[in-house]
């Protein structure tokens, strides 16, 4: 959940907007947030698609894995406990130094080092040892067979000869990265823009888009205005704003299905949101279908848990109807009685809590207001408030947040960090500080078993346990909408995680774009 800085005025972010940049092979994209860091050692690009770096493997348009820095998919031996990668020949970092196996080993060891402030290191929990076998082979030894391990090796590789001389938490590499990727960072004005130039020596071939600018525009309406004025070549937009470009013949709209969901965190330590009855009542009171129709303009699906309805790991039969009457009944039965103002109370405590949503995010604002309206009909007062992430973050322990999560690929990728009690309060991991032994057991089984049947059963148990005690109110899965000037060929979308803007969008493969004839 990257935090956006201050929004700059509507000045052009690069050398001209859509028109001025066309002849020079320049593309200017408007996104809502910027990363806190550009170092993979601290988590940047961990799910792939970084334009500055490459991983051992990469994902195709259909999310299947293909070789990147490795010349082939890994050789898997020892019952799934040993993965051996052979590096592609002739790959160089953008400073001209060759890639070696030592760079790969350095990257993974540094990420796993307890002194490195990488909150995603639990995703590599299975690694027992990583070592170089000569200059061109890397061998991973796992503590246990981890069915999804190969997909974890899209992690970008950094140069030991630069990053190894710095503190990974505070060094200049965080803002001045050097990688093997198709683009090189040329400038970063915090809160305004990041600019990249094509890497002419990229092992995959020099990109046709020679200059790429990511303009940081936190406000959805401002982003749409700048796109309409020609100041931007493309932008990520909420569905209602994307729809306003339908009649624009010079622009094309792209829609990506996602694992990205919006949910309300219900902190366990808050005496109201931590009450299981309140959680169940909210789950029943919320009108998910209405949110999809009115807030998302149909560009999404109801969310009955962290996995989307069409995911093969989704537990069939957990869909819940909008039932405010049942919500009131379970509250009555548990002793939450309505007061004179309509707000329920129990043992002198009002059923009332604050729900924060990030400023400038209209989609989250609309979700928060709709949620508060639905909750009110059940006798629960939800006070929706807008704030910056700097204000929200220290309050996450006790106050609810309209949050966004979701990871593509294996269910372990998104569920473990969202729900496992060992990660409660670890940055944006397990924001609700959810603690359910049955869910922990299912997560551990899913992570450590290679038997697909056992894994499916574990994740089914997990999703059913969330229905009985939801630490989050899951609202909607959101389709990502993008509008771009129709000047390039080769644009596609992938099924996307929550994170988008930099890594997602039709520019996930911008290095492969070709000019329109």
N, C-alpha and C positions, 0 to 999 in steps of 0.2 A: 504494500500500500504506500507507494511513493508519495511524498508530500510536495505540493507545488509551492513555489515561491511567489513573490509579488508579481502581478501581471503588469507587463509593460504597456505603454501607450500603443496606439494602433499604427506605429511606424513600421515600415517594411522590414522584415527580419533578415532579408538577404539582399543580394544584388538584384533588386527588382522583384515583383511578384510573379504572378502566373505568366504575364506577357513578357516582362523583361527577362525572365530566366529561361524562356523556352529555347532561344537560339544557343544558349551556352550550356544546354543540358543540365539545367538546374531545377531542382524540385524543392518547394517549401511546404512543409506539412504542419498543420496546427494540431497540437495535442494538449491535453488538460494538465498533465503533471510532468515533472522531471525526476530523474533518479536522485537519490541522496549521494550516490557514488557511481563511478564507472569501473570499479574494480571487481572482477569476478571473485576475488578472495573474500569480499564482503557480501557476495550474493548477486551482483549484477550479472544478468544474462544467464542465470543458472538453468533456465528452461529452454535455452537455445535462442536462435535468431538474433544474436548480437551482431551488429554491423562492423564492430571493431575487432572482434575475436571470433575464433572457431573452437568447437569442441572436437573430441575424437570422433564423435558421430553427430549427425544433424537429422532433422526431420523433413520429409518430403511434404508436398501439399496435403496428402492424405494422412499425415502424421506418422507414417511408417519410417523406420530408421534407415539411414544410408551413411556410408563412410564420408568423413570430412578430413580431419587431420590424420586419421587412420586410413590406410589404403583398402581395408576391408572390414567387414563386421568382425567382432571378436571371436577368437577361438575359446570355447567354454569347455572346461575339463573338471575333473575331481567332483563330479556330481553337482556341478553348478557353483563350486566354491572358488574356482580359478578362472579369470578372464585375461586373455593375452591379446594385446593390440600391437600391430605392426604399423609404424608411422609411414605416411606418404613421403616420397623422396622429393627433395628440392624445395621444401616449404621454408619461407623466411618470414621473420617478423618485419614490420614496416620500417624498422631502423636498419634492415639489411642483415641482421644476425640470423643464423639458421636455427630452426626448431629442432630440439633434441628430446630424447626420452626424459632427460633430467628436468626439463621444463614442465613436463606433465607430472612427474613425481613431486616436484616442488609445489605445483598448484594444489594438488590434492592434499598433501601433507600440511600445507599452510591453512587450507580451509578447515581441516580437522583439528588443528592445534587449538587447545582450550584458550590460548591467549588471543586468538583471532576473533573479532567481534562479528561472527557470521551466524545469524540466527537460523540459517537453513542447514547447519551442519548435521542435524539429526537425520537429514535425508540421506546422508552417506554413512549412517550408523553401521551398515554391514561390513565396511572395509576394515580388515584386520591389518593389512600391510599393502603398500604400493611400492614397487621397486622397478628400476631400469634394468633391462637385460641388453646391454650394449647401447648404442646410440639410437637404435630404431625400434626397440621393443619395450613395452610397458606391461608389467604383470601385476594384476590386482588379486590378492588373496582375501577371501571373505570369511567372516566368522560363521556365517550361516548362508545357505543358498537363498538368494534374494531374487525372486523371479523378475523383478523390474530393473535389475541393476544396469543393464546395457543402456536403457533410456536415461539413466542418471549421468551417463558419460557424454551428454551434450554440453556439460559444464565447460565454459571457455577456458582455454589454456593461456597462461601468462608467461612472460619471459623471466626466467630466474636471474639473468644477468642485470636486470633493472629492478624488478620488484623485490628480489632477494636482498637488496642493499638497503631496504626501507622497512619501517614499521608498517605492517599491513593495515593497521587501524588509522594511522595518521599521515602516512607518506604521500608524497606528491603524485604517486601512481593513481590514486583515487580520482584525481581530476585531470591527469595527464597520461592517459593509458597508451600502451603500445601493444598491438596484437598482430595476428596473422590475417585478419578479416579483410573484406572487400573495401572498407572505408577507414579513413584515418581522421581522428578528431583534430579540427583546426582551431576551434574556439568554443568557449562555454561562458556565456554571460548568465549568471544564475538568475532564475526567474524570468528570463527573456528568451534565450535561444541557445541551441547547440548547433554547430556547423561541422560538416564532414566533407572531405574530398575523397574522390575515388583513389584507391590504391592501384597504381599502374602495374605493379608487380604481383598483384594478387594471384595466387596459385590457380584459382578458378577462372581466371581471365579478367581483364580490366573492365569494370562496369561502364555502360553507356551513359548512365546518369552520373555526371562528373562532380556535381555539388549537391549535397543533401542538407537541408536545414530543418531542424525541428524547433518550431516556434512554440513557446510555452504560453498558453492562453487558458487560464483556469476557468474562466466564465464561458459557459456554453453559448450564450447569446452573442457575446463578443466574437467568439470563434466563428460563428455562422456569418456575422456581419463582415468580418475580414475575408472570409471565403467569397462572399457575394461581391465584395468590392474588387476582387482580383489580387488582394494582398497575399493570399494563400493559394497554393495550387491544390491543396486537399486538406481535409480535416476529419477528425473523428467527432461525431455529433450524436446527440440523443435522437431517438426515432422521430419525435415530433418536429424537430428542426431539420433533420435529413429530408423529411417529406416535403418541405418547402422548396426543394431544389428539383422536384420531379419534372417541372416544365422547362428546365434549363437545358437546352440542347448541347451546350458546351461542356456539361458535367455529367458524370456517371455515378450512380449510387451502388455501393457494394454492401452486402449483408452477410455477416459471418455468424454462424451458429456457435455457441459457446458453452463452457462449463461455468461461466461467470454468474454467480448468484448474489442477490441482495438479501441480507438477513439482519435481524435485530439481535445484537448480543444481549444476553440476559445474565449479568454477572452473578456468580454464585454467592459472593460476599455481600450483596445487597439484600436486605431482609425481605424486600418485595419481589424483585426479579429472581431471587434465589428460591422462592417458594414454588414447589412443583405444581401446585394447583393453579397458581397465577400463570405459570408457563403453559400449562395445558389449556387453560381458558383462552389465552391469547392465540394459541395455535388454532383453536376452534373458531375464534371470533374473526380472524383475518379473512378478507375476501380476496384471494389470490387471483381469481379469474378477472375480477373487476380491475385489479392493478395492471394485469397484462393488457386488457382492452383499453383502459383510459390513459394510463401513464406511459405504457410502451407502444401504444397504437398497434397492438397485435404482434409486435416484434419481440417475442419472447414466449415463455411458458411458465405455468405455475411451478413453484419450487416446494416440494414436500420433504426435502432433505437436501444435502449437499450435492447429490448426484442428479443429473437431469433425467427426465422421464424416459428418454430414448436410449440411455446408456445401458449397455448389457449388464452392468453390475447393479442397476437399480432394483430394489426389492419390490416385486410386484405386490399390489394390494395395500400399500401404505398411503395411498392417496386419501386425503381427508376433505370432506365437503365443508363449505362455509356454513357454520351452524351456531349462530349467536345464542340461540335458545339453549343448546347443550352447554355452551360456555357459561351462561348464567346459572344453569343447574349445578354444574360441578363446583362453582364458587359458593352457591347457597349451601350445598352439602358439606363443604369444608369450613363453613362458619364465616365466610366473607359476606357480611350483610351490608346492604345498600344504606347510605346515609341520606340526610335531607337534601344534599346537593347532588345525589345520584352516584357519588363515589363510594365504593365499598370500603369497609374497615373490618379488622379482626384484632381483638385484644388491644384496642386503642391505636392500631397502626393503619393508616390509610393506604389503600391500593393505588399508590401514586409514585411515579418515577420520571426522571428526565431522560429524554432520548436526544442525543446529539447527532447531527449530520454535517458534513463538510460544506463550508460556504462555497457558493458558486456552482454546486452540483445539483442542477434542477431535478434530475431523475431521482437522486436520493432524497431531496427535499419533498418531492411529491409522494414518494414511498412513505416517508416519515409522517407526513400529514394524513395520508390515507390510513396508516396503521393506527395513529392516534384516534382518528374518527371511529374506526372499527372497535378499538378497545373501549372507547367511551360507552358504546352501546351495551357492553358487558359490565359496565360499572368500574372500569379501570381507567385512571387518569394518566395519560402519557403526555408529558410536556415537551414538545419538540422544539429544539433550539439549534440554531446555526452557529458554527464556530470554525476556526481554523484548526488544522491538525495539531499545531503547537499547543492549542488550548485543550483539545480533546484528549490527546495522548495521556497526560497525567491523570485524567479522570476515568480512564477505561476500566480501572479496577472496580469501581463502584457504580458507574453510570452506564446506561445502555448506549449503544452506538449503531447507527445505520451503516453497516459494514458491507464490504464486497470481498468475496473470495472465489476460489475455484481454480483447479489445475487440470490440464488435459493429461491423457495417458492413463497410467495405472491408478486405481483408486487409492493406493497408499500415498500417492503424491499429494493429494489435497486433504485427505481425511486425518492423517496422522498429526500434522501440525495444527489442524483445526480443533482437534478433540482430545488428544492424549493428555492426561493429567500431568505428566512429567514436563510438559511445555506450557503449563498454565502461567500466563502473565509474562512469557518470554517474548518481549517486543510485541509484534502483532500476531504471534502464534497463540492459539487458544485464548483469544481475547476475552471470552466469557469465563475463563478460569473453570471450565467444566471439569467435573471429577466424578466419573462413573466407572466403577471397577469392571462392569460387564462390557462397556465400550472399550476400555483399555485392553481387556483380554482379546476382544475381537480384532482390534488394531494390531496387537502383537502377533496373533495367529495369521492375519492377512499378510503381514510383513515377512514372516519367517517361513511360511509354508510355500512349497512349490506345487502342491496339489490344487489344481483349479477348482475342484469340487469343494475342498475344505475352505479355500479362500472365499468362494462365493457364499458358502454358508455363514462364514464369519462376518462378511460385510452385510449380509441379510440380517443377521442378529443385531449388528450395530445399528442399522437403520430403524429396526423395530424398537430398539431400546430408546432411540431418540424421540420416537413418537410418545413413549410413556413418560419421558423426562427430557423435554427439549431445552437444551441450554441456549438455543438460538430459536427465534421464530423465522423460519425460512419463508421467503416471500415469492421471489420470481427468479427465473433464469433469463438473462438478458441477451438478446442478439445484438451484436456490435454493428453499428451503422457508420459508413464512411462515404464521403462525397469527394470526388477528385475531378480535376480538369481532364478531359478525354484526349490526352496527347501522347500516350504511351501504350504499347502492347505488352502482353505477358502478365497482366495484373490478375491475380487470383486471391482467394482468401482460404485460410485454414480454419478448422474448428479451434476456437481460441480459449485460453485460460482467462482468469480475471484480468491479469496484466495485459494491457494493450496500449496502443499509442506508439511506443518505441519498438517493441518486439512484434506486436501483432499488426493487424491492418493489411490492406492490399500491398503495402510496402515491405512485407516480411521477406520478399525476394526481390527487392529493388535492384539488386546487383544483376538480375537477369532481365530487367525491362529493356525493351527495344523501342526506338522512336516510331511513331505512326508514319506510314509511307506518305 
